[in-house]
Structures are given as C-alpha cells and as structure tokens.
Amino acid sequence: MTRTLIGPYVWAQAATGCDYIAPLYKERWFRCKDDGPSGVWVLGAVLGCMFRDAERVEVFDEDEWHPVVGWDPDDCRPAEDCFQEVGA
C-alpha cells in the first residue's frame, strides 16, 4: 500500500474514528488536549507515561484520529468492540 505523507494541518482536520489499541514500542502521531490539534511524533510508552491522566489521548492511523482505549507492545489496531464497524 502506498501512502502519501500529509502535513500537520491535514492531520488536525482529520476525522475521528473508532476506539483503538495503540502501540507502546513504536512511534506514532499522538495527541491529547495539551499537544495541539496536530499532535506529536513519539513512542507510545513515552506518551503513556507523560499523559496517563489525560482526559483523552488519540492516535493517528488510517488517515483518522482514534481515541486510545488500551495499549499493545507493537500493534496499532481497532479495539475489539470496533471490529464490526471496521469490517462493515
């Protein structure tokens, strides 16, 4: 799959998708209330430690922001209760 690199403005305007399990040991775009709309590129473990009490942490994947509801060592994927929506 070929992906186009998009800029921070586009990330900021991206839709919000379903709940996600975010990776701890891979870098991804994450954002929470204090990071601004385009987020920060950081390891999930670093963000999880820094913002564990944040109201809402989101991860950018598949051209959408997704609320983080859990963590996995390597995988970035929809949460189990979201599979129906994703596979539809």
N, C-alpha and C positions, 0 to 999 in steps of 0.2 A: 504494500500500500504506500502510495506517495502522499506526503503531507506537505502543505505549504506553511512556511513559517509566517505567523501573523504577529502583529505588533501589540503593544500594551493597550492601545485604545480599543482595538477589536476585542481583546480579552475582557476588558472592562465592560463592554457592551454585550458580551455573550449571554445566552440564556442560562437559566439554572435547571439542571436535570435532576435525576433521581438520586437517592442516597447512595453513597459509595464507601467502599473499604479502601483506604489509602495505604500506600507503601511506606514502611518505616525506613528502609535502607536504600531507597532510590530517590533521586532528586526529581521534583515535580514543581509546577506552579501551584502555590497555596496562597490563600488569602483569608484574612479574618478582619474583623471590624477595624482594627488599627493599622492595617497594611495598605489601605487604599484600594481602589477598585481593580487594579491590575495585578496585585499580589506580589509575591517574592518567590524566586527560584531557590529551593532549599531542600535538604533531606527531610523526609517526613519525621524522623526521630528528633531532629533538632526543633522542628516546628512543634511537634507534640509536647516536648519538654517546655518550650518557651510559652506556648499558648494553651496549655492543658485546661485552663479555666476559662478560655474564651467562650463567648456565647455561641459562636458558630464559626467553624473552620471549613473552608471549601477547597477542593482540589480541581484543577483544570484537566479534563480528559475528554476526548472525542468532541472537541470544539464547544464544550459546555462546562460551566462550573457545577460541581456536585457537593452537597453537604457531606462532610465526613462523619460517619457513624461508627467507624471501627478502623482498626489498623491490622495490616498483614506485613510480614517481613519483606516481601518482594512484589506483591501483586497489587495492581490498581484495577478495581473491578466494581460492578454494581453490587450493592448489598443483596442478600438473598431475597428479601421481600420486594426487590425491584426487578428480578429476572422476568417476571410476567410482562412488565411494561417494556423492557428492552427487547425481548424476543417477539413481541407482537408485530 
